[in-house]
Amino acid sequence: MTSLETAYALDIKIRLEDEKLSPEGIATVVEEFEKDGVVYDRDDVRVIAFTVDHGAAIKPAVGYRIEYKGRAVVISGDTRYDQNVIKYSAGVDLLIHEVCVARAELLSSNPYMRRVMDHHTSPREAGQVFSLAKPKLAVYSHLVFLGSDKIPRATVEDIVAGTREIYDGPLQVGADLMSFEIGDTVIVRQRNP
């Protein structure tokens, strides 16, 4: 975090001087954690961090469960299919999950793309997560579309079709500026055109 503050030092200085922002607004507090559990608990907001599997060389990788007044959202983070995501997502209002999609011929002919795919969750695997966790709404975010000069990228429709092989519950493919209102139901608000 210190390096990040150094990288943005000029921007921070300008905002503090020109926009009269409070220095507390840029303050960073880092608290490392060693195991799954509560990392924030204040003003009815509770955040639980949990490890996820993004591959042997990419550690740590974490997901988050955010709870507020009887409601819960899980953000998978970058992950392969992982039982911890299912465990912390059971019955949540909103499960936001990453997904990576590629055409079969690309994965069978391109070892590099296969390695990228091996660090993420396929639509079918995510469908399995959703089926087991049973969220009120499953949402895809961090969409990774793999393709090459010879084999075109898969599509959003391919993501949905792969997911629907396993999961028939409520599903939304995320888009920039999309928001969610969580109550007895989950309302999706599309970005303004």
C-alpha positions in Angstrom: 0.0 0.0 0.0 2.9 2.3 0.7 4.0 1.8 -2.9 0.5 2.6 -4.2 0.5 5.8 -2.2 3.9 6.7 -3.6 2.7 6.0 -7.2 -0.3 8.3 -6.7 1.5 10.9 -4.6 1.1 13.8 -7.1 -2.6 13.0 -7.6 -3.2 12.9 -3.8 -1.3 16.2 -3.3 -3.5 17.9 -6.0 -6.7 16.6 -4.5 -5.8 17.6 -1.0 -4.8 21.2 -2.1 -7.1 21.9 -5.0 -10.3 20.0 -3.9 -9.7 20.6 -0.2 -10.2 16.9 0.5 -9.5 15.6 4.0 -6.2 13.7 4.4 -8.2 11.0 6.3 -9.9 10.3 3.0 -6.7 8.9 1.5 -5.5 7.2 4.6 -4.8 3.5 4.3 -5.0 1.0 7.1 -3.8 -2.5 6.3 -4.7 -5.4 8.6 -3.4 -8.8 7.4 -5.4 -11.9 8.3 -4.1 -15.5 8.5 -7.3 -17.5 8.2 -10.9 -17.2 7.1 -13.0 -15.0 9.3 -14.3 -11.6 10.1 -12.0 -8.8 8.9 -14.4 -5.9 9.5 -17.3 -5.5 12.0 -18.7 -2.0 12.5 -22.0 -0.1 12.3 -24.0 -3.2 11.4 -21.6 -4.1 8.6 -19.7 -7.3 8.8 -17.1 -8.5 6.3 -15.8 -12.0 6.2 -12.7 -12.7 4.1 -12.1 -16.3 2.9 -9.5 -17.9 0.8 -10.2 -19.1 -2.7 -8.2 -21.1 -5.2 -6.8 -19.0 -8.0 -4.0 -21.5 -8.7 -0.9 -22.7 -6.8 1.2 -19.7 -7.7 -1.4 -17.0 -7.1 -1.6 -16.7 -3.3 -3.3 -15.2 -1.4 -6.5 -15.0 -3.3 -9.7 -14.1 -1.3 -13.4 -13.8 -1.6 -15.6 -11.7 0.6 -19.0 -12.1 2.3 -20.6 -8.7 3.3 -23.4 -8.8 5.7 -25.8 -6.0 6.7 -29.0 -6.2 8.7 -29.8 -9.7 7.7 -28.7 -9.4 4.1 -25.6 -10.9 2.6 -23.6 -10.5 -0.6 -20.6 -12.7 -1.6 -17.9 -11.6 -4.1 -16.0 -14.6 -5.2 -12.8 -12.8 -6.3 -10.6 -14.5 -8.8 -11.0 -18.2 -8.3 -11.3 -21.6 -9.8 -14.2 -23.8 -8.7 -13.9 -23.7 -4.9 -15.8 -25.2 -2.1 -15.1 -22.2 0.1 -17.2 -20.0 -2.3 -20.1 -22.4 -1.9 -19.7 -22.5 1.9 -19.7 -18.8 2.4 -22.4 -18.2 -0.3 -25.0 -20.6 1.0 -28.4 -18.8 0.8 -27.0 -15.3 0.2 -29.1 -12.6 -1.4 -26.5 -11.9 -4.1 -23.5 -14.0 -5.3 -21.2 -12.1 -7.6 -18.8 -14.6 -9.3 -16.1 -14.3 -11.9 -16.2 -16.4 -15.1 -13.8 -17.4 -17.9 -15.0 -18.7 -21.2 -13.3 -20.1 -24.3 -14.3 -22.2 -27.2 -13.2 -25.9 -26.8 -11.1 -25.8 -29.9 -9.0 -22.9 -28.5 -8.4 -24.8 -25.2 -7.3 -28.0 -27.0 -5.0 -26.2 -29.4 -3.4 -23.4 -27.2 -1.6 -24.4 -24.0 -1.3 -20.8 -22.9 -5.1 -20.2 -23.1 -5.6 -23.5 -21.2 -3.3 -22.2 -18.4 -5.3 -19.0 -18.2 -8.6 -21.0 -18.1 -7.1 -23.2 -15.4 -7.0 -20.2 -13.1 -10.6 -19.3 -13.4 -14.1 -20.7 -13.2 -15.9 -22.0 -16.4 -19.6 -21.2 -16.9 -20.5 -24.8 -16.2 -18.4 -24.8 -12.9 -20.0 -21.5 -11.8 -23.4 -23.0 -12.6 -22.5 -25.8 -10.2 -21.5 -23.2 -7.5 -24.8 -21.4 -8.0 -26.8 -24.6 -7.9 -25.2 -25.6 -4.5 -25.2 -22.1 -2.9 -28.7 -21.2 -4.0 -28.4 -17.4 -4.0 -31.5 -15.2 -4.6 -29.5 -13.9 -7.6 -26.3 -15.0 -9.2 -24.3 -12.4 -11.1 -21.3 -12.6 -13.3 -18.6 -10.0 -13.0 -15.0 -10.0 -14.2 -15.9 -11.7 -17.4 -12.8 -13.2 -19.1 -13.3 -14.0 -22.8 -10.5 -16.0 -24.4 -9.9 -16.0 -28.2 -7.1 -15.9 -30.8 -6.5 -14.7 -34.3 -7.9 -18.0 -35.6 -10.6 -18.8 -33.0 -13.0 -16.1 -32.1 -13.8 -15.2 -28.5 -16.8 -16.9 -26.9 -19.8 -14.7 -26.2 -22.1 -13.7 -23.3 -24.6 -16.1 -24.8 -22.0 -18.9 -24.5 -21.5 -18.0 -20.8 -25.2 -18.2 -20.2 -25.6 -21.4 -22.1 -22.8 -23.1 -20.2 -24.2 -22.0 -16.9 -27.7 -23.2 -17.8 -26.4 -26.7 -18.3 -26.3 -26.9 -14.5 -28.1 -23.9 -13.1 -31.7 -22.9 -13.7 -32.0 -20.2 -11.1 -31.9 -16.4 -11.3 -28.9 -15.2 -13.3 -27.6 -11.8 -14.4 -24.5 -11.0 -16.5 -23.0 -7.9 -15.0 -22.3 -4.7 -16.9 -20.5 -1.5 -16.0 -22.4 0.7 -13.6 -25.0 -2.0 -12.9 -26.3 -1.8 -9.3 -28.5 -4.0 -7.1 -31.1 -3.1 -4.5 -31.3 -5.9 -1.9 -34.4 -6.5 0.1 -36.9 -9.3 0.1 -36.0 -9.5 -3.6 -33.0 -8.4 -5.5 -33.7 -5.6 -8.0 -31.2 -5.0 -10.8 -30.7 -1.5 -12.0 -29.1 -1.1 -15.4 -26.7 1.8 -16.1 -28.2 4.9 -17.5 -27.7 5.1 -21.3 
